[in-house]
Amino acid sequence: MEVNKRNAWLYGMQCRFKGGAALFLWLAAMACSGPPDRLDTLDLNQWRHDKRGCEGIRKNQMTDLDALKQALLGKTANEIGVLFGKPDIHQIGGRGLKTYVYFLEPGPQCQDIKGKSEALKVLFRFSAVGLLTEVNYQATMPE
């Protein structure tokens, strides 16, 4: 009887390992795939290529971004970073609040990202748990 219990336990462990290995391989394959090229009508490749908004491509995509605002709410900061690329400015506020800033049009930030810029930008604001709570446009730098 003792041998049968051990064999059943070993068989169970083998099945769990096989399932775990399959899950690990699936996750690894998903991690190796790159970010999507498009999100509905928004061309994310062009967005990511237009660093600091210096080529003006992002400004032309504002209407596409507007259409996606509601769908983006609740996404994590990591998901937004993968979709839109590294933010031009990453602000960390009080109580763990986070803001990603992406410039939409050319301005002084094209020569010096540390300089003050009144160029139009989109702000992605995240809650303390890292979920997107609002998407806004503004020209002044966020507080």
NORJOLIN-V775833 format. One record per backbone hydrogen bond with DSSP energy under -1.0 kcal/mol. CO is the residue of the C=O (numbers start at 1). NH is the residue of the N-H. E is the energy in kcal/mol with one decimal. If there is no record, write none. Layout:
((CO NH E) (CO NH E))
This chain:
((1 5 -1.8) (2 6 -1.8) (3 7 -2.6) (4 8 -2.5) (5 9 -2.3) (6 10 -2.8) (7 11 -2.6) (8 12 -2.4) (9 13 -2.3) (10 14 -2.4) (11 15 -2.3) (12 16 -2.3) (13 17 -2.7) (14 18 -2.5) (15 19 -2.2) (16 20 -2.8) (17 21 -3.2) (18 22 -2.2) (19 23 -2.3) (20 24 -2.6) (21 25 -2.6) (22 26 -2.4) (23 27 -2.6) (24 28 -2.5) (25 29 -2.2) (26 30 -2.2) (27 31 -2.3) (28 32 -1.4) (37 44 -1.4) (37 45 -1.4) (39 42 -2.1) (42 39 -2.2) (42 44 -1.1) (43 47 -1.8) (44 48 -2.8) (45 49 -2.0) (46 50 -1.6) (49 51 -1.9) (50 53 -1.9) (51 54 -1.8) (53 56 -1.1) (56 60 -1.0) (58 61 -1.2) (59 62 -1.3) (61 65 -2.2) (62 66 -2.8) (63 67 -1.7) (68 72 -1.9) (69 73 -1.4) (72 75 -2.2) (75 132 -3.1) (76 80 -2.2) (77 81 -2.4) (78 82 -2.2) (79 83 -2.5) (80 84 -3.0) (81 85 -1.3) (89 101 -2.9) (91 99 -2.7) (94 97 -1.5) (97 93 -3.1) (98 126 -3.2) (99 91 -3.0) (100 124 -2.8) (101 88 -1.4) (101 89 -1.8) (102 122 -2.8) (104 59 -1.3) (107 110 -2.1) (108 111 -1.2) (108 112 -2.2) (112 115 -1.3) (120 104 -3.1) (121 138 -2.2) (122 102 -2.4) (123 136 -2.1) (124 100 -2.7) (125 133 -3.1) (125 134 -1.4) (126 98 -1.3) (127 130 -1.9) (130 77 -1.5) (131 127 -2.7) (132 74 -2.3) (134 125 -2.5) (136 123 -3.5) (138 121 -2.1))
